[in-house]
Amino acid sequence: MIFQPLGLAFLSIFLFLFTAAITPLLKGRPHALVKVSFSLAALSSFIALLGGFLAVNNGASDAMVLPIGLPDLPFYLRLDPLSGFFVTVIALLGLFVSVYSIGYVKGFIGQRSIAPLVVFYCLFMAGMLMVLLSDDAYSFMVSWELMAASSYFLVVFEDEHASNRRAAFIYLLIAHVGAVLILLSFGVMAGFASGVEVFSGYTFSAMRSSAITPAWASIAFLLAFFGFAAKAGVIPLHVWLPEAHPAAPSNVSALMSGVMLKTAIYGIIRVSFDLLHVSAWWWGGLVLVLGLVSAVMGILFALMQVDLKRLLAYSSVENIGIILVCLGLSMIFASFNMGVLSALALVAGLYHVLNHAMFKGLLFMGAGAVLHATHERNMERMGGLIHRMKWTAPLFLVGCLSISALPPFNGFISEWLIFQTFLLSPLLPSPILNLLIPLGAAVLALTAALAARCFVKVYGVVFLGHWRGGHQHSGAHAHDAGLSMRIGMLAAALSCLALGVLPSFVISWLDIIPQTLVGGTIGQSAHAFGWLWLTPVAAERASYSAPIVFLGISVVIAVVYIIFHARKTSIRRVPIWDCGFEKLTSRMQYNSTSFAMPLRRIFGFLFGIKETSRAVGSQTVSPMFRDRYIYHLKMRDRFWYGLYKPISDASFWFARRVGRLQHGRIQIDLLYSFLTLIVLLVFS
């Protein structure tokens, strides 16, 4: 049993819990604690990776019952191809991040105790894996709370900062609002499941076979979708995400953004496609619209940021939106019994789940290396790091190219598949959808262009040019990442390249999932011309050869390199062209704010923007020329100030009014009790 996929996944969870349990024994030896704990975490992730990969590859389901819950409510566990895929995604990035953490976490030694970070890191990984293995509502919610609580303590790890404590509170609050909605959805589905009177209706197998009415199915779907959307950071439920991800340590940010958000995607797929069996096209329409809004607003928010980790966090909102676009299209096609097209959209979404985990994990690990070297997150105070971080710079560039959907890297494959799905939407028998879906394709194309611009800005401002931070924090003192951090980033970068060059093998491996959920596959058509060509539906409609593109790009780069390096005199270094001005300084470079200015002018109405400038110093030459001008830009999230802040203010206002009832006098408390008894007697 232990060598079966479910046994391997269960063994991995046990090892994570074991690592958390032995952490206090090594608390006094922090260097040994880092090496032992994260080495065991890497081993646990590798074991889970094997189990998840085999579950998808075998195309079978394993199940078991653990008598560790309440007397009549044991834990039901199940590993099928869908959960196996998400286990693979979590374990793969967990393996890379655990290796990376061996070097990264050493930076905290001497500053604070790292034992809490190790304990909650392992509990966090165990909680995510348990969510995927749960096959009943009870164990699912217990695992969901374990994941949420452990990630809360990771976000608040550096608790001396008030902003971190605030971010953790907002995260925990919205996470529990989402959990309540998920619990209500399970309650609705369990109410229609047979066996609820003997405590067996709470299992997913009972819900899967229940005869739920269309109206209640829609209610259960809406509750589950918005509950999981709160965890995924879907707009307008995203406000916790740009606060929590930057506050957490960078290795934790990589996991939260790369894979924790995907547990919510798993929940949406599990409930919509598996437990409720998509029945109405408007389910997909709702998911599609919110996905498009999240994609375009997420990347616009990212473009306006100057904090590197906050920018990456908003970028996750965009990529979650892209995944939801795929799920929405798949639901729409499934509701019209168009199995092949539904399978194409679902495969595109799953492929982007895997891709986003790899390149966003890589980018957060790269941001951690930059923060580790410069102690700076503000991109306005960076620049020229390519000269000091000769490993991190090219690896971070791979992440930027991947997330910008440029070939030959992995982001291009999934977005190309998404556009192929959009191009096939005219086959739908609904005139309204045939009109609206092409508009969605245009919005997604705009999102892709903005994403490329965003990460041109990121790489150019952080790694190119000259150091902007001033002499007191000179970039000359920046150092590159250590060996274990380089290995973690290099492994993620190679995964981005492999997923972009060999998509046919990945799609063939994934094909069992849409076959199970929507009754359609694309594996046979995708491999019609062998592994060299990817033909999603038919060769006459579209085809793409990732290996040939990779080979062509490699040849061009090699030829250019040879031409320009054939002679030592081929390349000459000359002073920067300065329009005749000889006193260039680093402050004259484009920075993050100036790079985003044109788009801020175009899309500024979507944000709360306040720009001010004031002159400082004497009028040395004329009233128009002061010693210095100070420019200040403040951007506000309209969703926070328009939706959440009024609710927050009203809650505090009500709490202050209710608080007046407490006077601290026993006589008044007895009067309240007497009046309550009188009211109860009257109405009884």
N, C-alpha and C positions, 0 to 999 in steps of 0.2 A: 504493500500500500504506500509506503513512504517514497517509493521511486515512481509512483504515478503522479500525473500533473498536480492533482489536488494535494497529495501528500507532500510534494516538494513545496508548494505554496504555503501549506500549513507549517512545515518545518522552518521556512523562512520567517514566518511570524513569530514562532517560538524563539528563534535565535535573536530577533530584534528585542523581544521581551527579556530574554536572558541577558543580553548586553545591557539593557537598562537596569536590570536587577543587580549586576555586579559592579556598576559604576561607583557606588559608595565605597567599595573596597579599594579603589584606585584613586580616590579623591585627593589624597595627599601626594600623589605622584602624577602631576598633570601631564607631563610629556608622555609617560607610559599610558595614561588614560586615553590621550588622543590617538596614539598609534593602535592600541588594542581595540578600542571601541569602534573606531571608524574602519579598521580592517575587518572586524566582525560584521559591521554594517555592510561593507562591500561584499563580503562572502554571502550574507543573507540576501542581498539584492541579486547576486548572481544565481543563487538557488531559485529564487522566485522567477527570475528571467527564464530559466530552463522550464519551470512548470508552466508559465504562461505561454511560452512559445510552443511547447508540446500540446497544450490544450487546443490551440488554434490549428496547429498542424495536423493533429489527429482528428479534429472535427467531432469529438465526442464530449459527453458531459460526465463528470464524476460528482457524486453527492455523498454526504455523511451527516450524521446527527451528533452534536456534542451535548451531553447532559450537564451543562454548566450554567444554564439560565435559571429561571424560577422553576418550581416543581413541575408544572404542567406546560412550561414554555422553554423547551430546550433551544439551542442554537442549531438552525439548519444551514449547512454550508453546501455550496455548489460551484463548480468551476466548469463553465461551458465556453465555447469559442469567443463569445462577446466579452465575458469577464476575463478570459485568458488574454485577449488582446490588450485590455487596459492594464492587467497585471504586468504584461511585457513592457508597456510604455513606462509605467511607474518604476519597475525594477531596473530598466535600462538606464534611465536618467539617475535613479538612486545609486546605481553602481558608479557612474561617472562622478556624481557629486560627493559620494562617500570618499572616493580616492582624493578628490580635490580638497575635501575638508581636512585631511590629515595635515596639509600644509597651511590651510587658511585658518583653522581654529587655533593653531599655535600662536597667532597674533594676539589672542585674548589672554594668554598665560601671563600672569603678573599683573594684569589689570583687574580681573574678576575671576570668580570660580567658574570653571567651564563644565562642572558636573551637571548643573541643570540643563545646559545646552545639549549635552550628550544624552541625558535621560529623555528629554522631550523630543529630541530628534528621532530616537529609536521608537518612541511611542507614536510619533507622527507617522513614520513609515508603516508601523504595524497597523495603525488605525486605517490608513488608506487601503492597505491590502485586505483588511477584514471587511471593509465596506464592499469591496468587489466580490468577496467570497460569500457574503451573506445571502441567504435564500429565504429569508422571512423578515417581516417588518420589525420584529423585536430586536434581533441581532443587528439588523441594518442601522437602526436608530442608536443602539449602544455604540456601535463602531463609528457612526457619524459623529457622535458627541465626543468620543475619544480623539478623533481626528481634529475636531474643532477646538477642544480644550487644550490639547498639546500644542497646536499651532498658535493658540493665544499666548501661551507662555514663551514660545519662541519669538513671537513678535515683540513682547515686552521684555526680552532678555536684557537689553541695555536700558533698564528702567529708571536710570537717573535723569533721562530726558523726558520732560513733560509731554512733548509731542509723541513720543513712543507710547506712553501710557494712554494718551487720548486715542491714538490709532488702534491700539489693542482693544480698547473699550468699544469703539465703533465697530470693529471687526466682529467681536463677540456678540454684540447686540444684533447686528444684521444676520449673522450666522444662525442665531437662535430664532429670529423671526422666520427665516427660511426653514429651519428644522420643524417649527410648529406647522407650517403649511404642508411640508412633506408628510408629517404624522397624520394630519387631517386627510390627506389624499389616500394614505394607506388605510385609514379608518373607513373611508367611503368604499374602497375596493373590497376590504374584508367584510363589510356589511352584506355584500352580494355573494360572497364565497360560501360554498357549502362546507359545513363542519365548524362554523363559527361558534356553535353552541358547545362544542367539545374542545375548544382552543386549538383547532387546526386550520381555521380560516385565515389566520394571519400569515400563513406561509405563501410564498410567491407562486408555488404550484397550484394552490387553491385559488388564488386571485387570477391566475392565468386561464383557468378553466371555468371561471364564474360567468354567469349570464347577466352581465350588468347592462342596464338600459342605456340608450345613447345619451340621454340628458345627464345621467349621473356619471357616465364615462367622460363626458366633456367637463363636468365639474371636477372630477378626479384629475383629469389632465391639466386643467388650469391651476389647481392647487399644487400639483407636483412641479409643473413647469416653472411657476414663479418661485416656488421654494428652492428648486435647484438653481434657478437664475440668480438668486441672491448670492449663492456660493460662487457661481461662475463669473460674477461681475458684469452681468448684462445691464446695459443702460435701461432704465434709470436706477438700478439697484447696485451701481458700481462704486458708490462713494467710498466704501471701505478699502477698495483695492489700491488706489494710489496713495493711501495713507499707510496701510499695513505692510505692503511689499518693500518700500524703501526703509521702513523702521526695522525690519528683521535683518539678521546677519545675511550676507550675500549668498552663502550656501543654502540657507533656508529659503531665501527669496527665489532661488533657482527652482527649488522643489515646489514652492507654493504656486509660482506662476507657470512652471513647466508641467506639473502633473496634478497638484491638488485641484486646480480648476477643472481638470479633466474628469475627476470623480463626479462632478455635477453633470458634465456631458454624458457620462455613463448612466447616471440616474435618469436623465431625460430619455435616452435611448431605451433603457430597460423598461421604464413605465410606458412610454408611448408606443413602441414597436412590439414589445414582448408581452407586457401584462394587459394592456388595453387594446392592442391590435388596432392601429390607426384606422379610424372609420370616417372622419369628416375632413374635407380638404381645407377648411378654414383653420384647423390646427396647424397645418403646415404654413398657411398664409400668415398666421400670427407669428410663428417662429421665424419665418423668412423676413418679415418687416422689422421685427426687433433685432434680428441679426444684422440687417443692412444698416439700421440706425446705429447699432453698437460699433459696427466696422468703421463707418465714416466718422462718427463723433469720436471714437477712441483714437484714431490716428490724428485727427485735428487737435485733440487735447495733447497728444504726445508731441506734436510739432511745436507747441507753444512752451514746452517745459525747458527749464535750464538745469534741473536736477537730473542726473543721469539715470538713477534707479527709478525715479518717479516717471520719467519718460518711458522706460521699459515696462513699467507697470501699466501705463495707459495703452501701450502697444499690445499688451495682453488682452485688453478689452476689445481692441480691433480684431485680433485673431480669434477670440471666442466668437465674435460676431460672424466671421467668415465660416467657422464650423457650423454655427446655427443656420446660416444661409443654406449650407449643404443639407442639414437635417430637415429644414423646411421644404426644400425642393423634393427630398426623398419622401416626405410625408404626403406632399401633394400628388406625386406620381403614384404612390402606393394607394391613395384613396381612389384613384381611377384604374386600379389594377394594372398598372404599367410597370411590371416587375423589373425589366431590364434597366429602364431609365431610373427607377427608384434605387436599384442596386448601384448604378453609376454614381448617383449623388451621394449615397451612403458611403461608398468606397472613397470618394473624394473627401468627405468629411473625416472619415477614420484616418486616411492618409495624412490629412492636415493635423489631426490630433497628434500623431507620431512626429510629424515634422516640427510642429510648434514646440513640442517637448524638447527636441534636440537643439534647435537654434535659439530658443529663448533660454534654455538652461545654459547654453554656451555663452550667450550675451550677459546673463547675470553673473556667471563665473568670471567673465572678462571684466565686468564692472567691479566685482569684488577684488580682482587683481589690481585694478586701477586705484580703488579706494585703499587697498593695502599698501600701495606704493606711494601715494600722494596724500592720503588722509583727506581727500577732497571729493565731494560729490557734485559740486557746482561746475558745470561745463564752462562757465564764463571765466573760471580760474584755471583752466587746463590748456593743453596745446603742446605739440611737439613731442608727445610721448613715444612716437614711433622710433625715435633715436635712442630711447632709454629702455624700452620694453620690446625687445626684438622678437620675443616669442608671443607675447600677448597681442601685439599689434596685428600680425597676419591672421591669428586665430580669431580675433574679434572681427576682422574683415570678413572672414568666412561666414560668421553669424550675420553680419550686415547684408552680405550678398544673398544669403539664404532667406532671410526675412523679407528682403526686397523682391523675392520671387524671380531671381535672375538665374538662367541656366549657367552651368550644369548642376546647380545645387537643388536641394530637395523642395524648397518652397515653390519653385517653378512647377514641379510635377502636380502637386495638389491643386494649385490655382488654375493650371491648364485644364485639369479634369473638371474643375468647377465651371469654367467657361464653356467646356464641351457640353455640360449638362444644360446650361442656359441656352445654348444654341439649338438644343433639341426640344425646348419648351413649346414650339409651335405645334407639336404633335398632340398637345393637350386638347381635349374636346370642349374647353371652356373659353369663349371669346374674351371674358374679363381677364383671365389669367394670361392669355396670349398677349394682351395689351400691357399688363402690369409687370410681368416677369422680365421682358427686355429692358424696362426701366431699371429693374434691379441689377441687371447685368451692367448697365451704364454706371450705376452707383458703385458697384464693385470694381469696375475699371478705374474710376476716380480714386477709390481707396488704394488700389495697387500703386497708382502713380504717386499719391501722397506718401505712401509708405517708403517708396524708393527715395523721395526727397528727404524724408525724415532721417533716414539712416545715412544718406550722404552728409547731412548736417552733423549727425552724431560722430561719424568717423573723422570728418574733416576738422571739427572743432576740438575733439579730444586728442587725436593722434597726429594731425598734420599742423603745419604752421609753426609758431613759436609759443613758448610758455607764456601764459597770460596772468599767472598768479602773483607776479611781483617778485622782488628779490628775497623777501623774507620767507617765501615758500618756493624756492627755486626748483624748477623741474630737473635741474642737474642732479638732485639728490634722489630722484625717483629710481626705483629698482624693479627688476622684472620678477615675475612670480617664481616660486620655488618649484622643485622637481615634481612633487605630487600634484600641485596645482596645474602645472603644464600638462601632465599626463591626463588629468580629468578634462581639461579644455581640448587637448588634442584628440582624445577619443570622441568627444562630442562633435568636433569639426569633421573628423573622418566619417562619422555617421551621417552628417549632413551631405557629404559628398557621395557616399555609398547609396543613400536613399534617393539621391538625384540622378545617379548614373544607372542604377539597376532597378527601376520601378516595376518591371514585369514580374520579377520574383516576389516582390512585396505584395503586389495585387493578387498574384496567384495564391499566396499564403492567406490573404484576407478574404478570399472569395467565399469561404464557407459561411461567413457572418451574414452577408446579405441574402444568401440562399436560405438561411434559417429564419431570418426576420421578415423579409419581403418577398421571398419566393422567386428571386431572380439572381442571375450571376452575370459577370462580364469577363470572367477568366478566360473562357474559350475564345471570345472575340478579341480580347486583348493580346492573346498569344497566337493569333491566327498566322502571323508571319515570323514566329520565333521570338526569342528573348531580346533580339536586337531592336525590334520595332514594337511600339506601344500603339495599338489601335483600339481605343476604348469600346466603340460600338461596331464600326465597320471601317475598313481601310479607305473606302471611297469617300467617307465623310471627313476623317482626320487621322493623322498618324504622326508619331514623333519618335525619333531614335535618340535617346539620351546618350548611349555610348558613342555614336558618331558625332554628336554635338560636342561631347567632352573631348573626343580625339581632335576635332577641328579646332576648338579653342586652345588646346594644348599645343598643337602645331603652330598656330599663329603666335602664341606667346613665345615659343621656343625660337621661331624665325626672327621675331623682333629683337629678342635678347641677343641672339648671335650677331645680328646686323649692328646693333649698337655697342656690342662689347668685343667685336672682332679686332679693333685697334684701340689702343689706349687713348688715342686722340679723338675718338669718335664722340665722346661726351666731354663737354667743357662746362665747368661751373663758373657762373658769372653772378655779379650782384643782382639782387631783385630789382626789376624795373620799377622805378618810383616816380615817373612823370616829372623827372627833373628835381624832385625833392630828395635831399641827401640824408635827412635825419629820421628815417623810419623807426618806429618803435612797435613793440608787440601790441600796444593798445590800439593801433591803427588797423588791426586785422578784423575781419568779419568774426562776430561771435554768435552765440546761439540765438540771442534776441534779434540781432539784425538779420540773420539768415531767415527767421520766421516772419519778418515784418510784412513782406508782400501778401502772404496768406492771412496774416492777422488783419490786414486791411480788407481783404475779400470776405473772410468768414468771421470777422469780428462781432457781427450781430449775434452770433451763437454763444458768445461768452460775455461775461461781465468784465470789461477792460477799462482800466483807468491809467492814463499816462500823464506824468507830471515831470517838469524839469525846472530847475532853479539855478541861478547864477551864484557862484561863490567866489569871493576874493575881490581885489581892487580892479578898477577900470584902467588897465595899464596903457592901452593905446586909444581906445574909443569906447563909448558905451556898449557897442556891439561885441566887444571882445573882452571877456573876463578871464581871470586866471583859470577858472574851472567851472564846468556845468555838470550838475548832478541830474541824471535821468532816472526816473523810477517808473517801473511798469508793474501793475498789479492785475492779475487775472483771477476771476472768480468763477466757480462752477455754478452755472445757473440752476442745475438740478438740486444742488445742496441748498442754495439760498431760496429757491422757489418752492421746494418740496419738503426737504428735511428740516430746515431751520425753523419754519413756522410751527411744525409739529413739536419740535424740541422746545421752542419758547412757550407754546401753549401748555406743554406738560409741566414745565417748571412753574409757570404761573398758577396752574391748578394745584401743584404740590405745595406752593407757598400758602395758597388760600386754605387748603385742607390742614396744613401745619398749624394754623391758628387755633384749631380745635384742641390742640394739646397745650394745656396751661401749666402742667406739673402740679396740679392740686387734686388730691384724692377725692375731695367733695364733688368736683366737676366730673371726674371720671365715673363716680357712682351715679351721678345724675344722668350721664349718657347711658349707662347700663340700665337704669330704671326706665328711661324713656324708650329704649329699645325693647324691653320686655312688654311695656304697655302696647307698643305698635304691633308686636308679634301676636299678643293676645287678641287685639282688635281684629286683625286680618285672619286669624286662625278660625 
